[in-house]
Structures are given as structure tokens and as C-alpha cells.
Amino acid sequence: MLAMLLLACCMNAPLEVTVDVDTLTVGAILPFPQSDPRFAVGLGYAPNPGLARRVPRHEIAARIQAAGLRVDDLEFPESILVRRRSQGLDPEQVKQVVLEAFVRQFPSATIELIGTDAPATQVGTGNLTLSAALPTRFDPTQPVFVRLDIRSGSTARTVFVRSVVRIETVQPVLKHHVAANTELRDDDVEWKPALLESATTTQATVDNMSGMLAKRDLEPGQVLKQDLLYMPLYVRKGESVTVKARSGGITISATMRAMAAGKLGDTILLQHLSGSGTTTARVIGPRTLEAIQR
């Protein structure tokens, strides 16, 4: 009687089923009662969310027989199409995760995430974990393709989200016109919020602007970046330089020969004009150095 019931059950097995598991069993695709030992026979992997796997009849039979169970009382379709239950990405959740990635990289900036566009993606129905990472180099004035890692259960995938963002951060902005090859003065610059134009260009700072010259004419309102400035060569190899040594309130000056070229702040080797003995000093101005106290 039980065999007849099982036969009737399996003859009505569907041509297509939808599952929400990571690993397939016979009971997941055929209507066996859980009390039947064939219910738990494994059929391998389940398709990823949104995808499908076709399981042929001979594979189902072979798995059952390999478990030492009978198949001669069963009938089922030539194959069964197994789909994995899925859901689409939540656009608001994606936008929040992408925004958090920008905030992590620019914690002191004002960030407006204008829009995100994620590709149509099917994910699992269980607990969903999203994490976003910005590219190493990008131009914030252009769409940014943010990496989005998606994990649901044992499945994981990566997509790239097209993001349009506006980043405003405090930056050095020119107040006055600065001619090419002119030294930048402190009162030429004011620090105020400005639109970030590049996430990779090194911004000028108070420390690294000291003593630097403009590579070209710079106009008021222009955001000052390190690549717009250069440090002039204050000392050339072989030329005579003035070396100052301070002790208390006394300053002693001597003339020596530079053994290497140097920019402001560089430490270079010097030689006495007599050719006997060397010392090191730090460049503090054009052909002027300060002896390093030992």
C-alpha cells in the first residue's frame, strides 16, 4: 500500500520547483514524506539565487541507488528544473552602503550622494550583507563605479554601482593672482569649503607650501593643489654657500662648498673650501644653510 502511495506521489512530481536551500536533496524536489529514507539523499549544489539547475532523472536515480535505496518503485519526469528563490536588491539599502563608503574615505567632508544605479541583481532571501569600496583612483566630478560585495548565506557576488556624488571639503583656495615662478605667501591663500575635483591629487598644506613657487599663473578662487607648485633649487652642487651655526645668542657664519644640490629643508653634505673635512647642514634659503648640531 505504501509503495502504491509513493508511486502516485512521484508520478505527479512537478517539471519545475523553486527551492531556498544551499544544498539539494531528493526531498527538496520530489514530494517524498520526511519519513522516507530517500528524502535526505543529497543531490549536490543548489543554484545561486536567481539562477536554475536542471537535474536529470538518471542522476536522481543514481544518487538514490548509491545510498543503497531502491528506485524500481518510482517514476518521475525526464528532468526537473530547479530554481533558487531570490529577491532584488533594495535600492535604498544600496544607496546607504555606498554613502557610508564615501563617508569613511572623506570623514570631514560634506557629501551629497545624488544617485546610485546598481545593475539588476537577484540575491538570496536570507540575511543579506552588503559592503561597498571606492576605487583607488577616481574623479568625483564624474560618475564613480563603486564595488558592492553581496553576501547571502553561502553565496557571494560582486557588482559595480554607478554613483553620482558631490563632495565638498575644506581646501586651500587662492585669494589673489599669483604669477608663474612667484613664491606663494601665506596671505595668498584662504581655507574654505570647495568642491573636491580629484580624490587622488595631493592637496597643498600649510607645511608643504612653504617656500614653493607657482608653476604657472594662478587665479583667485582656484583650489591649490600640490601639482601646481614646485620647490626651487636653492643650492647647486659645487657652488659656494653660507653656513650658519648658532650657539646661544651667537651666530657664526662660514663659507663652504656644496657637495650636492638641495631644496628648502634638504640636508646635504658640505666641504670646507680648503678641501679638508666635511659636515652636513640643512638648506634654509638660497645658498644658505644651517649647521646641524651634533
Short mmCIF file of the C-alpha atoms (twelve columns), coordinates in Angstrom:
data_MODEL
# 
_entry.id   MODEL 
# 
loop_
_atom_site.group_PDB 
_atom_site.id 
_atom_site.type_symbol 
_atom_site.label_atom_id 
_atom_site.label_alt_id 
_atom_site.label_comp_id 
_atom_site.label_asym_id 
_atom_site.label_seq_id 
_atom_site.Cartn_x 
_atom_site.Cartn_y 
_atom_site.Cartn_z 
_atom_site.pdbx_PDB_model_num 
ATOM 1   C CA . MET A 1   0.000  0.000  0.000   1 
ATOM 2   C CA . LEU A 2   2.871  2.410  0.896   1 
ATOM 3   C CA . ALA A 3   4.633  1.658  -2.396  1 
ATOM 4   C CA . MET A 4   1.471  2.494  -4.305  1 
ATOM 5   C CA . LEU A 5   1.142  5.821  -2.480  1 
ATOM 6   C CA . LEU A 6   4.753  6.715  -3.221  1 
ATOM 7   C CA . LEU A 7   4.327  5.806  -6.875  1 
ATOM 8   C CA . ALA A 8   1.252  8.013  -7.196  1 
ATOM 9   C CA . CYS A 9   3.103  10.838 -5.436  1 
ATOM 10  C CA . CYS A 10  6.187  10.697 -7.604  1 
ATOM 11  C CA . MET A 11  4.298  10.327 -10.862 1 
ATOM 12  C CA . ASN A 12  2.867  13.760 -10.069 1 
ATOM 13  C CA . ALA A 13  6.309  15.263 -9.470  1 
ATOM 14  C CA . PRO A 14  6.496  18.761 -10.986 1 
ATOM 15  C CA . LEU A 15  8.607  19.615 -14.004 1 
ATOM 16  C CA . GLU A 16  9.866  22.701 -12.185 1 
ATOM 17  C CA . VAL A 17  10.411 23.538 -8.500  1 
ATOM 18  C CA . THR A 18  11.700 26.526 -6.546  1 
ATOM 19  C CA . VAL A 19  13.933 25.979 -3.523  1 
ATOM 20  C CA . ASP A 20  15.522 28.175 -0.873  1 
ATOM 21  C CA . VAL A 21  18.413 25.982 0.272   1 
ATOM 22  C CA . ASP A 22  22.138 25.825 -0.432  1 
ATOM 23  C CA . THR A 23  22.262 22.044 -0.975  1 
ATOM 24  C CA . LEU A 24  19.697 19.934 -2.810  1 
ATOM 25  C CA . THR A 25  18.179 16.725 -1.522  1 
ATOM 26  C CA . VAL A 26  15.724 14.368 -3.193  1 
ATOM 27  C CA . GLY A 27  13.031 15.541 -0.788  1 
ATOM 28  C CA . ALA A 28  13.553 19.160 -1.875  1 
ATOM 29  C CA . ILE A 29  12.469 18.439 -5.440  1 
ATOM 30  C CA . LEU A 30  10.276 15.323 -5.134  1 
ATOM 31  C CA . PRO A 31  7.238  15.097 -2.832  1 
ATOM 32  C CA . PHE A 32  8.551  12.364 -0.511  1 
ATOM 33  C CA . PRO A 33  7.405  12.310 3.110   1 
ATOM 34  C CA . GLN A 34  10.247 13.079 5.536   1 
ATOM 35  C CA . SER A 35  9.884  9.582  6.964   1 
ATOM 36  C CA . ASP A 36  11.100 8.097  3.672   1 
ATOM 37  C CA . PRO A 37  14.894 7.495  3.844   1 
ATOM 38  C CA . ARG A 38  15.186 8.708  0.242   1 
ATOM 39  C CA . PHE A 39  14.035 12.177 1.345   1 
ATOM 40  C CA . ALA A 40  17.525 13.060 2.698   1 
ATOM 41  C CA . VAL A 41  19.595 11.714 -0.220  1 
ATOM 42  C CA . GLY A 42  21.884 14.521 -1.402  1 
ATOM 43  C CA . LEU A 43  21.801 15.849 -4.987  1 
ATOM 44  C CA . GLY A 44  24.702 18.298 -4.715  1 
ATOM 45  C CA . TYR A 45  24.650 22.035 -5.040  1 
ATOM 46  C CA . ALA A 46  21.618 24.261 -5.356  1 
ATOM 47  C CA . PRO A 47  21.723 27.017 -7.973  1 
ATOM 48  C CA . ASN A 48  22.639 30.523 -6.899  1 
ATOM 49  C CA . PRO A 49  19.789 32.992 -6.260  1 
ATOM 50  C CA . GLY A 50  18.005 33.897 -9.466  1 
ATOM 51  C CA . LEU A 51  19.587 31.009 -11.390 1 
ATOM 52  C CA . ALA A 52  18.433 27.482 -12.205 1 
ATOM 53  C CA . ARG A 53  19.812 23.950 -12.445 1 
ATOM 54  C CA . ARG A 54  18.284 21.101 -14.432 1 
ATOM 55  C CA . VAL A 55  18.568 17.753 -12.648 1 
ATOM 56  C CA . PRO A 56  18.131 14.734 -14.992 1 
ATOM 57  C CA . ARG A 57  16.202 11.670 -13.952 1 
ATOM 58  C CA . HIS A 58  19.201 9.338  -14.270 1 
ATOM 59  C CA . GLU A 59  21.196 11.484 -11.812 1 
ATOM 60  C CA . ILE A 60  18.408 11.320 -9.229  1 
ATOM 61  C CA . ALA A 61  18.194 7.552  -9.630  1 
ATOM 62  C CA . ALA A 62  21.964 7.106  -9.418  1 
ATOM 63  C CA . ARG A 63  22.166 9.106  -6.174  1 
ATOM 64  C CA . ILE A 64  19.389 7.103  -4.564  1 
ATOM 65  C CA . GLN A 65  20.944 3.799  -5.628  1 
ATOM 66  C CA . ALA A 66  24.375 4.917  -4.369  1 
ATOM 67  C CA . ALA A 67  22.762 5.375  -0.951  1 
ATOM 68  C CA . GLY A 68  21.649 1.724  -1.064  1 
ATOM 69  C CA . LEU A 69  17.987 2.559  -1.566  1 
ATOM 70  C CA . ARG A 70  15.571 1.262  -4.204  1 
ATOM 71  C CA . VAL A 71  14.268 3.179  -7.216  1 
ATOM 72  C CA . ASP A 72  12.291 0.473  -9.021  1 
ATOM 73  C CA . ASP A 73  9.052  1.670  -7.413  1 
ATOM 74  C CA . LEU A 74  9.498  5.281  -8.585  1 
ATOM 75  C CA . GLU A 75  8.579  7.208  -11.692 1 
ATOM 76  C CA . PHE A 76  9.410  10.855 -12.297 1 
ATOM 77  C CA . PRO A 77  9.976  13.253 -15.217 1 
ATOM 78  C CA . GLU A 78  12.923 13.062 -17.604 1 
ATOM 79  C CA . SER A 79  14.383 16.046 -15.754 1 
ATOM 80  C CA . ILE A 80  13.345 18.620 -13.178 1 
ATOM 81  C CA . LEU A 81  14.233 22.307 -13.464 1 
ATOM 82  C CA . VAL A 82  15.279 23.621 -10.044 1 
ATOM 83  C CA . ARG A 83  15.170 27.383 -9.491  1 
ATOM 84  C CA . ARG A 84  16.553 29.231 -6.492  1 
ATOM 85  C CA . ARG A 85  14.235 31.620 -4.688  1 
ATOM 86  C CA . SER A 86  15.550 35.183 -4.881  1 
ATOM 87  C CA . GLN A 87  14.761 38.840 -4.424  1 
ATOM 88  C CA . GLY A 88  16.044 42.071 -5.950  1 
ATOM 89  C CA . LEU A 89  18.450 44.456 -4.251  1 
ATOM 90  C CA . ASP A 90  16.837 47.178 -2.171  1 
ATOM 91  C CA . PRO A 91  17.860 50.489 -3.874  1 
ATOM 92  C CA . GLU A 92  17.725 52.400 -0.587  1 
ATOM 93  C CA . GLN A 93  19.949 49.860 1.154   1 
ATOM 94  C CA . VAL A 94  22.439 50.044 -1.712  1 
ATOM 95  C CA . LYS A 95  22.458 53.853 -1.579  1 
ATOM 96  C CA . GLN A 96  23.077 53.851 2.178   1 
ATOM 97  C CA . VAL A 97  26.004 51.414 1.917   1 
ATOM 98  C CA . VAL A 98  27.596 53.422 -0.914  1 
ATOM 99  C CA . LEU A 99  27.173 56.665 1.044   1 
ATOM 100 C CA . GLU A 100 28.881 55.078 4.055   1 
ATOM 101 C CA . ALA A 101 31.858 54.161 1.843   1 
ATOM 102 C CA . PHE A 102 32.290 57.813 0.801   1 
ATOM 103 C CA . VAL A 103 31.941 58.988 4.410   1 
ATOM 104 C CA . ARG A 104 34.663 56.563 5.541   1 
ATOM 105 C CA . GLN A 105 37.102 57.919 2.982   1 
ATOM 106 C CA . PHE A 106 36.173 61.598 3.473   1 
ATOM 107 C CA . PRO A 107 35.094 61.804 7.146   1 
ATOM 108 C CA . SER A 108 35.334 65.607 7.385   1 
ATOM 109 C CA . ALA A 109 33.664 66.381 4.042   1 
ATOM 110 C CA . THR A 110 30.097 67.316 3.192   1 
ATOM 111 C CA . ILE A 111 28.855 64.537 0.913   1 
ATOM 112 C CA . GLU A 112 25.735 64.539 -1.228  1 
ATOM 113 C CA . LEU A 113 25.036 61.243 -2.939  1 
ATOM 114 C CA . ILE A 114 22.972 62.421 -5.889  1 
ATOM 115 C CA . GLY A 115 22.115 58.986 -7.236  1 
ATOM 116 C CA . THR A 116 23.097 55.336 -7.499  1 
ATOM 117 C CA . ASP A 117 22.405 52.891 -10.296 1 
ATOM 118 C CA . ALA A 118 23.002 49.220 -9.484  1 
ATOM 119 C CA . PRO A 119 22.651 46.541 -12.173 1 
ATOM 120 C CA . ALA A 120 19.597 44.290 -11.928 1 
ATOM 121 C CA . THR A 121 20.748 41.674 -9.422  1 
ATOM 122 C CA . GLN A 122 18.958 38.765 -7.794  1 
ATOM 123 C CA . VAL A 123 20.079 37.893 -4.262  1 
ATOM 124 C CA . GLY A 124 19.103 35.335 -1.653  1 
ATOM 125 C CA . THR A 125 16.099 35.696 0.643   1 
ATOM 126 C CA . GLY A 126 18.038 35.117 3.860   1 
ATOM 127 C CA . ASN A 127 20.213 37.526 5.821   1 
ATOM 128 C CA . LEU A 128 21.830 39.911 3.364   1 
ATOM 129 C CA . THR A 129 25.180 41.613 3.962   1 
ATOM 130 C CA . LEU A 130 26.331 44.472 1.718   1 
ATOM 131 C CA . SER A 131 29.705 46.201 1.777   1 
ATOM 132 C CA . ALA A 132 30.975 48.913 -0.570  1 
ATOM 133 C CA . ALA A 133 34.504 50.005 -1.500  1 
ATOM 134 C CA . LEU A 134 35.588 53.033 -3.528  1 
ATOM 135 C CA . PRO A 135 38.118 52.667 -6.352  1 
ATOM 136 C CA . THR A 136 41.701 53.617 -5.533  1 
ATOM 137 C CA . ARG A 137 41.665 56.437 -8.063  1 
ATOM 138 C CA . PHE A 138 38.603 58.332 -9.233  1 
ATOM 139 C CA . ASP A 139 37.345 61.754 -10.293 1 
ATOM 140 C CA . PRO A 140 34.414 62.865 -8.089  1 
ATOM 141 C CA . THR A 141 33.162 65.179 -10.838 1 
ATOM 142 C CA . GLN A 142 32.426 62.086 -12.964 1 
ATOM 143 C CA . PRO A 143 30.296 59.011 -12.172 1 
ATOM 144 C CA . VAL A 144 32.137 56.737 -9.750  1 
ATOM 145 C CA . PHE A 145 31.805 52.969 -10.074 1 
ATOM 146 C CA . VAL A 146 31.702 51.667 -6.511  1 
ATOM 147 C CA . ARG A 147 32.374 48.000 -5.814  1 
ATOM 148 C CA . LEU A 148 29.481 46.340 -3.976  1 
ATOM 149 C CA . ASP A 149 30.099 42.961 -2.349  1 
ATOM 150 C CA . ILE A 150 26.917 40.986 -1.658  1 
ATOM 151 C CA . ARG A 151 26.754 38.002 0.680   1 
ATOM 152 C CA . SER A 152 23.678 35.954 1.475   1 
ATOM 153 C CA . GLY A 153 24.146 32.694 3.275   1 
ATOM 154 C CA . SER A 154 26.816 30.723 1.449   1 
ATOM 155 C CA . THR A 155 26.520 32.711 -1.783  1 
ATOM 156 C CA . ALA A 156 28.523 35.810 -2.637  1 
ATOM 157 C CA . ARG A 157 28.824 38.036 -5.663  1 
ATOM 158 C CA . THR A 158 30.204 41.430 -6.659  1 
ATOM 159 C CA . VAL A 159 28.624 44.153 -8.764  1 
ATOM 160 C CA . PHE A 160 29.613 47.747 -9.518  1 
ATOM 161 C CA . VAL A 161 27.245 50.579 -8.711  1 
ATOM 162 C CA . ARG A 162 27.333 53.713 -10.860 1 
ATOM 163 C CA . SER A 163 27.287 56.557 -8.355  1 
ATOM 164 C CA . VAL A 164 26.991 60.311 -8.813  1 
ATOM 165 C CA . VAL A 165 28.332 62.229 -5.823  1 
ATOM 166 C CA . ARG A 166 29.176 65.766 -4.771  1 
ATOM 167 C CA . ILE A 167 31.991 66.096 -2.227  1 
ATOM 168 C CA . GLU A 168 32.759 69.408 -0.567  1 
ATOM 169 C CA . THR A 169 35.700 69.684 1.795   1 
ATOM 170 C CA . VAL A 170 37.853 72.446 3.289   1 
ATOM 171 C CA . GLN A 171 40.710 73.180 0.889   1 
ATOM 172 C CA . PRO A 172 43.290 75.932 0.254   1 
ATOM 173 C CA . VAL A 173 41.797 78.465 -2.187  1 
ATOM 174 C CA . LEU A 174 43.707 81.360 -3.747  1 
ATOM 175 C CA . LYS A 175 42.631 84.857 -2.748  1 
ATOM 176 C CA . HIS A 176 44.946 86.718 -5.138  1 
ATOM 177 C CA . HIS A 177 46.535 86.281 -8.528  1 
ATOM 178 C CA . VAL A 178 49.913 84.514 -8.273  1 
ATOM 179 C CA . ALA A 179 52.257 84.893 -11.232 1 
ATOM 180 C CA . ALA A 180 54.273 81.971 -12.567 1 
ATOM 181 C CA . ASN A 181 57.568 81.345 -10.739 1 
ATOM 182 C CA . THR A 182 56.454 83.551 -7.841  1 
ATOM 183 C CA . GLU A 183 56.737 82.357 -4.256  1 
ATOM 184 C CA . LEU A 184 53.430 81.667 -2.578  1 
ATOM 185 C CA . ARG A 185 52.746 83.772 0.529   1 
ATOM 186 C CA . ASP A 186 50.546 82.832 3.464   1 
ATOM 187 C CA . ASP A 187 48.128 85.690 2.752   1 
ATOM 188 C CA . ASP A 188 47.628 84.457 -0.828  1 
ATOM 189 C CA . VAL A 189 45.594 81.526 0.469   1 
ATOM 190 C CA . GLU A 190 42.411 81.057 2.479   1 
ATOM 191 C CA . TRP A 191 40.985 77.773 3.727   1 
ATOM 192 C CA . LYS A 192 37.323 77.264 2.940   1 
ATOM 193 C CA . PRO A 193 34.876 74.593 1.685   1 
ATOM 194 C CA . ALA A 194 35.278 73.836 -2.006  1 
ATOM 195 C CA . LEU A 195 34.175 71.128 -4.415  1 
ATOM 196 C CA . LEU A 196 36.590 68.210 -4.481  1 
ATOM 197 C CA . GLU A 197 37.795 67.771 -8.053  1 
ATOM 198 C CA . SER A 198 40.071 64.779 -7.617  1 
ATOM 199 C CA . ALA A 199 40.345 62.084 -4.974  1 
ATOM 200 C CA . THR A 200 43.971 61.329 -5.874  1 
ATOM 201 C CA . THR A 201 45.610 64.724 -6.349  1 
ATOM 202 C CA . THR A 202 47.648 65.724 -3.301  1 
ATOM 203 C CA . GLN A 203 46.229 68.805 -1.663  1 
ATOM 204 C CA . ALA A 204 48.598 71.570 -0.647  1 
ATOM 205 C CA . THR A 205 49.026 72.047 3.114   1 
ATOM 206 C CA . VAL A 206 50.482 74.791 5.276   1 
ATOM 207 C CA . ASP A 207 53.684 72.788 5.739   1 
ATOM 208 C CA . ASN A 208 54.302 71.717 2.155   1 
ATOM 209 C CA . MET A 209 53.503 75.149 0.669   1 
ATOM 210 C CA . SER A 210 56.333 76.882 2.498   1 
ATOM 211 C CA . GLY A 211 58.959 78.202 0.069   1 
ATOM 212 C CA . MET A 212 57.199 76.845 -3.032  1 
ATOM 213 C CA . LEU A 213 56.708 78.684 -6.328  1 
ATOM 214 C CA . ALA A 214 53.821 78.620 -8.796  1 
ATOM 215 C CA . LYS A 215 54.444 76.549 -11.932 1 
ATOM 216 C CA . ARG A 216 52.144 78.849 -13.928 1 
ATOM 217 C CA . ASP A 217 49.864 81.819 -13.425 1 
ATOM 218 C CA . LEU A 218 47.257 81.005 -10.766 1 
ATOM 219 C CA . GLU A 219 43.940 82.827 -10.498 1 
ATOM 220 C CA . PRO A 220 41.792 83.844 -7.481  1 
ATOM 221 C CA . GLY A 221 39.243 81.189 -6.494  1 
ATOM 222 C CA . GLN A 222 41.416 78.346 -7.754  1 
ATOM 223 C CA . VAL A 223 41.820 75.348 -5.437  1 
ATOM 224 C CA . LEU A 224 45.505 74.993 -4.701  1 
ATOM 225 C CA . LYS A 225 46.947 71.556 -5.388  1 
ATOM 226 C CA . GLN A 226 50.454 70.286 -4.874  1 
ATOM 227 C CA . ASP A 227 50.983 69.698 -8.600  1 
ATOM 228 C CA . LEU A 228 50.543 73.442 -9.275  1 
ATOM 229 C CA . LEU A 229 53.630 74.275 -7.208  1 
ATOM 230 C CA . TYR A 230 57.315 73.420 -7.269  1 
ATOM 231 C CA . MET A 231 60.192 73.763 -4.870  1 
ATOM 232 C CA . PRO A 232 63.075 75.765 -6.365  1 
ATOM 233 C CA . LEU A 233 66.631 74.505 -6.183  1 
ATOM 234 C CA . TYR A 234 68.245 76.717 -3.529  1 
ATOM 235 C CA . VAL A 235 71.671 75.138 -3.605  1 
ATOM 236 C CA . ARG A 236 73.570 73.750 -6.593  1 
ATOM 237 C CA . LYS A 237 76.342 71.210 -6.427  1 
ATOM 238 C CA . GLY A 238 79.822 72.769 -6.359  1 
ATOM 239 C CA . GLU A 239 78.782 76.343 -5.562  1 
ATOM 240 C CA . SER A 240 79.905 78.309 -2.520  1 
ATOM 241 C CA . VAL A 241 77.298 78.623 0.215   1 
ATOM 242 C CA . THR A 242 76.947 80.335 3.568   1 
ATOM 243 C CA . VAL A 243 76.656 78.056 6.575   1 
ATOM 244 C CA . LYS A 244 75.355 79.444 9.858   1 
ATOM 245 C CA . ALA A 245 75.875 77.909 13.263  1 
ATOM 246 C CA . ARG A 246 74.071 79.156 16.357  1 
ATOM 247 C CA . SER A 247 75.127 78.727 19.937  1 
ATOM 248 C CA . GLY A 248 73.043 80.550 22.498  1 
ATOM 249 C CA . GLY A 249 72.720 84.114 21.237  1 
ATOM 250 C CA . ILE A 250 75.776 83.919 18.981  1 
ATOM 251 C CA . THR A 251 75.634 83.147 15.249  1 
ATOM 252 C CA . ILE A 252 78.792 82.186 13.365  1 
ATOM 253 C CA . SER A 253 78.891 82.134 9.534   1 
ATOM 254 C CA . ALA A 254 81.324 80.370 7.258   1 
ATOM 255 C CA . THR A 255 81.668 79.800 3.529   1 
ATOM 256 C CA . MET A 256 81.796 76.204 2.331   1 
ATOM 257 C CA . ARG A 257 81.314 74.229 -0.896  1 
ATOM 258 C CA . ALA A 258 78.126 72.233 -1.551  1 
ATOM 259 C CA . MET A 259 78.785 68.585 -2.392  1 
ATOM 260 C CA . ALA A 260 75.179 68.104 -3.607  1 
ATOM 261 C CA . ALA A 261 72.213 70.114 -4.817  1 
ATOM 262 C CA . GLY A 262 69.419 70.859 -2.363  1 
ATOM 263 C CA . LYS A 263 65.922 72.301 -1.978  1 
ATOM 264 C CA . LEU A 264 64.439 74.020 1.041   1 
ATOM 265 C CA . GLY A 265 64.640 71.698 4.052   1 
ATOM 266 C CA . ASP A 266 67.100 69.257 2.452   1 
ATOM 267 C CA . THR A 267 70.139 68.113 4.395   1 
ATOM 268 C CA . ILE A 268 73.268 67.978 2.242   1 
ATOM 269 C CA . LEU A 269 76.990 67.360 2.612   1 
ATOM 270 C CA . LEU A 270 79.361 70.355 2.612   1 
ATOM 271 C CA . GLN A 271 83.126 70.570 2.223   1 
ATOM 272 C CA . HIS A 272 85.491 73.141 3.650   1 
ATOM 273 C CA . LEU A 273 86.996 75.376 0.952   1 
ATOM 274 C CA . SER A 274 90.434 74.116 1.938   1 
ATOM 275 C CA . GLY A 275 89.297 70.638 0.918   1 
ATOM 276 C CA . SER A 276 89.924 69.181 4.354   1 
ATOM 277 C CA . GLY A 277 86.892 67.956 6.280   1 
ATOM 278 C CA . THR A 278 83.156 67.808 5.620   1 
ATOM 279 C CA . THR A 279 79.972 68.495 7.530   1 
ATOM 280 C CA . THR A 280 76.237 68.350 6.974   1 
ATOM 281 C CA . ALA A 281 73.779 71.249 7.045   1 
ATOM 282 C CA . ARG A 282 70.135 71.939 6.278   1 
ATOM 283 C CA . VAL A 283 69.058 74.268 3.457   1 
ATOM 284 C CA . ILE A 284 67.140 77.258 4.876   1 
ATOM 285 C CA . GLY A 285 67.261 79.647 1.909   1 
ATOM 286 C CA . PRO A 286 69.022 80.464 -1.367  1 
ATOM 287 C CA . ARG A 287 72.679 79.343 -0.929  1 
ATOM 288 C CA . THR A 288 72.134 79.495 2.853   1 
ATOM 289 C CA . LEU A 289 72.295 76.553 5.219   1 
ATOM 290 C CA . GLU A 290 72.105 75.926 8.922   1 
ATOM 291 C CA . ALA A 291 74.649 73.653 10.557  1 
ATOM 292 C CA . ILE A 292 73.190 70.579 12.224  1 
ATOM 293 C CA . GLN A 293 74.105 70.363 15.880  1 
ATOM 294 C CA . ARG A 294 75.771 67.107 16.764  1 
# 
